[in-house]
């Protein structure tokens, strides 16, 4: 029940922060919304990210009547979210539909009271919203601001990290798609020479499927007479200031015959730190043995 003086006790806020502190990512959002909706007696709670160049939003977590619900997208124009200014809590204690009569999401969900705050990242950009919705007029309005104030910064940080991770996953999917279209073998290799990723073409040239190659040193698949050379030259390359090198080697397919190949490798970086290598293995057809 709501605190008698309509203010959130410090103990309740501390408990809210403590309950969700072990979680990260989507699990954090789910745990947070459950705790927040319970504290504020909200019927619906959401975390949403802004998409489509700022004209729409997509929920990343939804709690409806105490249960997880399916994510959905909604228009920002003509919705109470459009009234959320940078860093400011927006509250419509009752009759929110009267202010936004064309917001059919509010109508479909029978929303009467609405409260939301924009989520701001470290670049001072509005990236999403934290919101609670009520099917009756909000009776505990003074509780909302301190509750949101206690968690909004952490929610924004988690959402920003999710967005960056999603970007990386998208770029990774592009890379894998391109890698699987080429007949050459594309490898991602650690600084120790271990294979982290191999393209689809690897099985035709080396034998094992790409998943089976993961964790092996790339030299394991060279012929015995070029294995030591490949290992030594790779180690020299890693220790050097060079960013790229090429070497002619031979690989031995367990069923098919030996192929002369050229391995071309470039170093990958995160900031000023070398993180590994990306390489291409091409068959030297004129040298096929």
Secondary structure, DSSP 4 states (H G I P E B T S, - for coil): ---TTSS--HHHHHHHHHHHTT--HHHHHHHHHHHHHHHHT-SEEEEEEEEGGGTEEEEEEEEETTEE----EEESTTSGGGG--TT-EEEE-S-HHHH-TT-HHHHHTT--EEEEEEEE-TTS-EEEEEEEEESS--S-HHHHHHHHHHHHHHHHHHHHHHHHHHHHHHHHHHHHHHHHHSSSEEEEE-TTSBEEEE-TTHHHHHSS-HHHHTTSBGGGGB-HHHHHHHHHHHHHHHHSS-SEEEEEEEEE-SSS-EEEEEEEEEEEEETTEEEEEEEEEEE-GGG--
